[in-house]
Amino acid sequence: MIKIENLYKRYHNQHGSEWVLKDISLTIPRNVSVGLVGRNGAGKSTLLSLIGGMDSPDRGRITRNCSVSWPIGLSGGFQVALTGRQNTKFIARIHGGDKDIPRVIRFVEDFAEIGRAFDDPVRTYSSGMKSRLAFGISLAFDFDVYLSDEATAVGDAAFKEKASQAFKERVNQSSLIMVSHSEKILQDLCQAGVWLDDGQAYWYDDIQGALEAYRESRIRHKNRTVHEKVRIQQ
């Protein structure tokens, strides 16, 4: 179970410091996969990072009574002077211990499908290759909850299908909290949903309810934008 209590988050920049998330309280049950939906800038990736512990709230707290992954496909933590194999070995030693290293390396090398580049420095990788490597490393360890921010968008059609299948296999033994602009992926992999709008978060027991709320909000936003343009022209 993951419990979010009175959570606030904002970022200071040249545009000011408005709250991205305001007084959010949610309880995500164990073994329930959840899709986060909302317009660009609604705070989906921010909330995912907070749940994973990559960022900290300005107010409130998050209690995790389970093991939670970093966002699948996150490649920002690689040591670029090291090879893909060396990075994999380093992360495996931290999370699984020395005995688990050979299994993790075999899994990542097979899953990433980057061939000989697995033994090249990561600084020579394309962004797609980095994402494939990061995706494989993320799935090489067992977590109660996996986090995903558009991870299945990585690679060609065959790899996307492979990534989607890997998610489905994880759902059978764990759960997901994911951000995706693909309604089909969310419907296939998630039971529940959270709709983020104007800094608030709304829980839906059925992912379809969250998607419908999101669609309606887009229509309202589009209509409001049209009315404002007409008013200005008049």
C-alpha positions as CSV (number, residue, x, y, z in Angstrom):
1,M,0.0,0.0,0.0
2,I,1.1,3.5,-0.8
3,K,-0.4,6.4,1.2
4,I,-0.2,10.0,0.1
5,E,-1.2,12.6,2.7
6,N,-1.8,16.3,2.2
7,L,1.0,16.5,-0.5
8,Y,2.1,19.8,-2.0
9,K,4.7,20.3,-4.7
10,R,5.9,23.3,-6.6
11,Y,9.0,24.4,-8.6
12,H,10.6,27.8,-8.6
13,N,11.3,29.2,-12.1
14,Q,11.1,32.4,-14.2
15,H,7.3,31.9,-14.4
16,G,6.8,32.0,-10.6
17,S,6.2,29.2,-8.2
18,E,2.6,28.0,-8.5
19,W,1.7,24.7,-6.9
20,V,2.0,21.8,-9.4
21,L,0.2,19.5,-6.8
22,K,-2.0,20.9,-4.1
23,D,-3.2,19.1,-1.0
24,I,-3.3,15.6,-2.5
25,S,-4.4,12.7,-0.4
26,L,-4.6,9.2,-1.9
27,T,-4.3,5.6,-0.9
28,I,-3.1,3.2,-3.6
29,P,-4.0,-0.4,-2.6
30,R,-1.7,-3.3,-2.8
31,N,-1.9,-5.3,-6.1
32,V,-3.8,-2.6,-8.0
33,S,-2.3,-1.2,-11.1
34,V,-3.0,2.5,-11.6
35,G,-2.9,4.8,-14.6
36,L,-2.1,8.6,-14.1
37,V,-3.9,10.8,-16.7
38,G,-4.2,14.5,-17.3
39,R,-3.2,17.3,-19.6
40,N,0.5,18.1,-20.3
41,G,1.8,19.9,-17.2
42,A,-0.8,18.5,-14.9
43,G,1.8,16.9,-12.7
44,K,1.7,13.3,-13.7
45,S,5.5,12.8,-14.0
46,T,6.0,14.9,-10.8
47,L,3.6,12.7,-8.8
48,L,5.4,9.5,-10.2
49,S,8.8,10.9,-9.1
50,L,7.5,11.7,-5.7
51,I,6.0,8.2,-5.3
52,G,9.3,6.7,-6.3
53,G,11.4,8.9,-4.0
54,M,13.3,10.7,-6.7
55,D,11.9,13.9,-5.5
56,S,10.5,15.2,-2.2
57,P,7.2,17.0,-1.4
58,D,7.3,20.6,-0.1
59,R,4.5,19.6,2.3
60,G,2.8,16.4,3.3
61,R,4.3,12.9,3.2
62,I,4.2,9.6,1.3
63,T,4.3,6.3,3.1
64,R,5.4,3.2,1.2
65,N,4.6,-0.2,2.8
66,C,6.1,-2.0,-0.2
67,S,9.1,-2.0,-2.4
68,V,8.8,0.6,-5.3
69,S,11.0,0.7,-8.4
70,W,12.5,3.8,-9.9
71,P,10.7,4.9,-13.1
72,I,11.2,2.2,-15.7
73,G,13.5,3.4,-18.5
74,L,15.0,6.2,-16.4
75,S,18.6,6.5,-17.8
76,G,19.8,9.6,-16.0
77,G,21.8,7.6,-13.4
78,F,24.2,5.8,-15.8
79,Q,27.9,6.3,-15.5
80,V,28.5,7.3,-19.2
81,A,32.2,6.3,-19.1
82,L,31.3,2.7,-18.2
83,T,29.9,0.2,-20.6
84,G,26.3,-1.1,-20.5
85,R,27.6,-4.3,-19.0
86,Q,29.6,-2.5,-16.3
87,N,26.6,-0.2,-15.4
88,T,24.4,-3.3,-15.2
89,K,26.9,-5.0,-12.9
90,F,27.2,-2.0,-10.7
91,I,23.4,-1.6,-10.3
92,A,23.0,-5.4,-9.7
93,R,25.6,-5.3,-6.9
94,I,23.7,-2.5,-5.2
95,H,20.2,-4.1,-5.5
96,G,20.8,-7.8,-5.7
97,G,24.1,-8.7,-4.2
98,D,27.1,-10.4,-5.9
99,K,25.3,-13.8,-6.3
100,D,22.6,-12.2,-8.5
101,I,24.9,-10.4,-10.9
102,P,25.2,-13.1,-13.6
103,R,21.4,-13.5,-13.8
104,V,20.9,-9.8,-14.1
105,I,23.5,-9.3,-16.8
106,R,22.0,-12.2,-18.9
107,F,18.5,-10.7,-18.5
108,V,19.5,-7.2,-19.4
109,E,21.7,-8.1,-22.4
110,D,19.0,-10.3,-23.8
111,F,16.2,-7.8,-23.2
112,A,17.9,-4.6,-24.3
113,E,18.8,-6.0,-27.7
114,I,21.7,-3.6,-28.3
115,G,24.2,-6.3,-29.5
116,R,27.9,-5.6,-29.2
117,A,27.1,-2.1,-27.9
118,F,26.5,-3.7,-24.5
119,D,30.2,-3.6,-24.1
120,D,30.7,0.0,-25.4
121,P,30.7,3.1,-23.2
122,V,27.2,4.4,-22.6
123,R,28.3,7.9,-23.8
124,T,28.4,6.4,-27.3
125,Y,24.7,5.2,-27.1
126,S,21.8,6.9,-28.8
127,S,18.9,8.0,-26.6
128,G,17.0,4.9,-27.7
129,M,19.8,2.5,-26.8
130,K,20.1,4.1,-23.3
131,S,16.3,3.7,-22.9
132,R,16.5,0.0,-23.9
133,L,19.3,-0.6,-21.4
134,A,17.5,1.3,-18.7
135,F,14.3,-0.6,-19.4
136,G,16.0,-4.0,-19.1
137,I,17.8,-3.0,-15.9
138,S,14.5,-1.8,-14.4
139,L,12.8,-5.1,-15.1
140,A,15.7,-7.3,-13.9
141,F,14.7,-6.8,-10.2
142,D,11.6,-7.8,-8.3
143,F,9.5,-4.9,-6.9
144,D,6.1,-4.9,-5.4
145,V,5.3,-1.8,-7.5
146,Y,6.8,-0.8,-10.8
147,L,6.7,2.9,-12.0
148,S,6.5,3.7,-15.7
149,D,6.6,7.1,-17.5
150,E,5.9,6.4,-21.1
151,A,8.4,3.6,-21.1
152,T,6.6,1.4,-23.6
153,A,7.1,4.2,-26.2
154,V,10.8,3.2,-26.5
155,G,12.1,1.6,-29.7
156,D,10.6,0.1,-32.8
157,A,7.2,-1.7,-33.1
158,A,8.7,-5.1,-32.1
159,F,10.4,-3.7,-29.0
160,K,7.3,-1.8,-28.0
161,E,5.3,-5.1,-28.2
162,K,8.0,-6.8,-26.1
163,A,7.9,-4.0,-23.6
164,S,4.1,-4.2,-23.4
165,Q,4.3,-7.9,-22.8
166,A,6.9,-7.4,-20.1
167,F,4.5,-5.1,-18.3
168,K,1.7,-7.6,-18.5
169,E,3.9,-10.3,-17.0
170,R,4.8,-7.9,-14.1
171,V,1.1,-7.2,-13.5
172,N,0.6,-10.9,-12.8
173,Q,3.1,-10.8,-9.9
174,S,3.3,-7.1,-8.9
175,S,1.5,-3.9,-9.8
176,L,2.1,-0.8,-11.9
177,I,1.7,3.0,-11.5
178,M,2.1,4.4,-15.0
179,V,1.9,7.5,-17.1
180,S,0.9,7.0,-20.7
181,H,-0.8,9.0,-23.4
182,S,-2.0,5.7,-24.9
183,E,-5.5,4.9,-23.7
184,K,-5.2,1.3,-25.0
185,I,-2.0,0.7,-22.9
186,L,-3.7,2.1,-19.8
187,Q,-6.9,0.0,-20.4
188,D,-4.8,-3.2,-21.0
189,L,-2.6,-2.8,-17.9
190,C,-4.4,-0.8,-15.3
191,Q,-7.5,-1.4,-13.2
192,A,-7.8,2.0,-11.4
193,G,-7.0,5.5,-12.5
194,V,-6.0,8.9,-11.1
195,W,-7.1,12.0,-13.0
196,L,-4.8,15.1,-12.3
197,D,-6.3,18.5,-13.0
198,D,-5.4,22.0,-11.7
199,G,-3.2,20.6,-9.0
200,Q,-5.8,18.2,-7.7
201,A,-5.9,14.4,-7.9
202,Y,-9.1,12.4,-8.3
203,W,-9.2,8.6,-7.7
204,Y,-11.3,6.2,-9.8
205,D,-11.7,2.6,-9.0
206,D,-12.0,1.9,-12.8
207,I,-9.4,3.3,-15.2
208,Q,-12.3,4.0,-17.7
209,G,-13.7,6.5,-15.3
210,A,-10.4,8.4,-15.1
211,L,-10.1,8.4,-18.9
212,E,-13.6,9.7,-19.4
213,A,-13.0,12.5,-16.8
214,Y,-9.8,13.4,-18.7
215,R,-11.6,13.5,-22.1
216,E,-14.4,15.7,-20.7
217,S,-11.8,18.1,-19.3
218,R,-10.1,18.3,-22.7
219,I,-13.4,19.2,-24.4
220,R,-14.1,21.9,-21.7
221,H,-10.6,23.3,-22.2
222,K,-10.9,23.4,-26.0
223,N,-14.3,25.1,-25.8
224,R,-13.0,27.6,-23.3
225,T,-10.1,28.4,-25.6
226,V,-12.4,28.9,-28.6
227,H,-14.7,31.2,-26.7
228,E,-11.7,33.3,-25.5
229,K,-10.5,33.6,-29.1
230,V,-13.9,34.7,-30.3
231,R,-14.2,37.3,-27.5
232,I,-10.8,38.7,-28.4
233,Q,-11.7,39.0,-32.0
234,Q,-14.9,40.8,-31.2
